[in-house]
Amino acid sequence: MKHLLAFILTVSIPCLFFLTVKQSQVYNTLEREVNAYNDEQNRLIAENKRKISAISILSKPQRIEKIAVEELDMHKADSSQIIRVSLDKEKKG
């Protein structure tokens, strides 16, 4: 009985050591993957901030007016050039 117990302990210790090493490898792999996802997330957040900033700059009324006047040859309409149209809602019976 003592020999069987000694044999089981002798075999189980290297097996447990192997399992510990394997678990450590899996953990390191997952940790690298999480770090890569965090880096990607930080890159996307920075890119999103740059795009939001660009949108806010491009959508300023002064910039829109400048493009309309200089590039599209548009001008502000006089009140005599404005026509107002109103539509009556149809009554359904």
C-alpha positions in Angstrom: 0.0 0.0 0.0 2.9 2.4 0.8 4.5 1.7 -2.5 1.2 2.4 -4.4 0.8 5.7 -2.5 4.5 6.6 -3.2 4.0 5.8 -6.9 0.8 7.9 -7.2 2.5 10.8 -5.5 5.6 10.4 -7.7 3.4 10.4 -10.9 1.0 13.1 -9.8 3.6 15.7 -8.8 5.0 16.1 -12.4 1.5 16.0 -13.8 0.4 18.8 -11.5 3.5 20.7 -12.4 2.7 20.3 -16.1 -0.9 21.4 -15.6 0.4 24.5 -13.7 2.7 25.4 -16.6 0.0 24.8 -19.1 -2.4 27.0 -17.1 0.3 29.7 -16.9 0.7 29.6 -20.7 -3.1 29.9 -21.3 -3.2 32.9 -18.8 -0.3 34.6 -20.6 -1.9 34.1 -24.0 -5.2 35.6 -22.7 -3.4 38.5 -21.1 -1.6 39.4 -24.4 -5.0 39.2 -26.2 -6.7 41.5 -23.6 -3.8 43.9 -23.9 -4.1 43.9 -27.7 -7.8 44.6 -27.4 -7.1 47.5 -24.9 -4.6 49.0 -27.3 -7.1 48.7 -30.2 -9.8 50.3 -28.0 -7.5 53.2 -27.1 -6.6 53.7 -30.8 -10.3 53.8 -31.8 -11.1 56.2 -29.0 -8.4 58.6 -30.1 -9.5 58.3 -33.8 -13.1 58.9 -32.7 -12.0 62.1 -30.8 -10.2 63.3 -33.9 -13.2 62.7 -36.1 -15.6 64.4 -33.7 -13.2 67.4 -33.6 -13.1 67.5 -37.4 -16.9 67.3 -37.6 -17.3 70.2 -35.2 -14.9 72.3 -37.2 -16.5 71.5 -40.5 -20.1 72.1 -39.3 -19.5 75.6 -38.0 -21.9 78.1 -39.6 -19.0 80.4 -40.6 -17.3 77.6 -42.5 -20.5 76.6 -44.2 -21.2 80.2 -45.3 -17.7 80.6 -46.6 -18.0 77.4 -48.7 -21.4 78.6 -50.0 -20.2 82.0 -51.0 -16.7 81.3 -52.3 -17.0 77.8 -53.8 -20.7 77.6 -54.8 -21.3 81.3 -55.6 -24.3 81.4 -53.4 -25.7 84.5 -51.6 -28.2 85.2 -49.0 -31.7 85.7 -50.4 -33.6 88.9 -50.0 -37.0 88.8 -48.4 -38.5 89.5 -51.8 -37.0 86.3 -53.2 -38.5 84.1 -50.5 -41.8 82.3 -51.2 -43.7 80.7 -48.4 -45.8 77.7 -49.1 -48.3 76.2 -46.7 -50.2 73.0 -47.2 -53.6 72.3 -45.7 -54.1 68.8 -44.2 -56.7 66.8 -46.0 -59.6 65.6 -43.9 -60.3 62.0 -44.3 -63.9 60.9 -43.5 
